[in-house]
Amino acid sequence: MKVKLYELAHARAGDKGEVLNIALFAYRPEDYPLLEGQVTAEAVQRHFQGIVSGPVLRYELPLLHGLNFVLHGTRPGGVGATLDLDPHGKSLSWALLEMEIES
């Protein structure tokens, strides 16, 4: 059965220039292995295809039941240079929560 990440986790984001940081935290510790196993850097890169032009790095935070992703090349020129309606990382953290995984 597929579930959206927002059913299992919450996210926080921040951006500086063309780099976006998204931290994903499981609501329940028992759901962390699902996130760890399926929300890989490659899966996040595919999910943001067309938005992220550079590498995606993943850092594991097992004691916090979280994953931290650093996405390079998200906004050419940074927030101040984009014409996007909502150019800040907050909107992309919600976009990550729309990703589906197997439960």
N, C-alpha and C positions, 0 to 999 in steps of 0.2 A: 504494500500500500504506500502511495506517495503522500508526503506531507510537506507543507511549506515551512521554511525555517522559522517563521514568526510563531508557529505553533509550539516550537521547542526552545526558542532562544530570543534574546533581545540584542540590540546592537547599538554601539556608539561610534561616532566618526569624527574625524578632524582632517583638515586639509591645509597644506602649505604649498603654494605654487601648483606644480603639476603632480604632486604626490598626495595620495589619499590614504588615510589610515582608518580601517574599520575593525573594531573589536566585537567579537561575537561571543556571547555568554549563554550557556544552557540555563534554563529556568531550574531544572532538576539535575542533580549530579549524575543520575543514572542515564540521562540522555547525552551526556558528553561523549561517550564512545561512538554514538551515531554521527555526531558532528565531526569528531576527530577522523573517523574512517571515510567519510564521504565528502566533506567540505574541504577539499584539497585546494592547493594553489592553482592547479590545472583546471579544476571544476569552476573556481571563481573566475579565472581568466576566460573560460568559455562563456560563463554567465554574463560577463561584461564585454563580450565581443562587440567591437565597434565603438566602445566607450574607452577602454583601456588599451593604449598602444604600446606600453612597456611591460616589463616583467611584474609578476605578482609574487610576493614573498609571504610565507606563512610562518608564524611563530606560535608555538603551543604553550598554553598556560594551564597545565593540568590541575594545579592546586586551586585555581579559580574557576575551573571547568569552562575555560575559554580558549578562543583562537584569535590571534591578531593578524590581520592582513595588511600589507603595505602594497598599494597599487601605484605603479609609476606610469606617467603619461595619461592622466585622466582629463586634464583641462589644459590644452595648449595655451601657454602664456599665463596660466593661473586664473583664479576667479575673476580678477579685474579685467581680463582680456577676453572673456567669453560672452557670447550673446545668449547663452542658455537662460531659460526662465528662472530656474533655481539652481545656480551653479555650485552651491556648497555641498560638502560631503554628506550632510544630513540626508539629503534626498537619495544618495547612493547607498547609504546604510539601509534604508527601507527597501531599496531595489534588491539588495542582497537577501533580505528577509523573505522576498518573494521566490527565491530559489527553492526548487523541490528536491527532496531526497527520499530514499526508501526508508520506511520505518520498520 
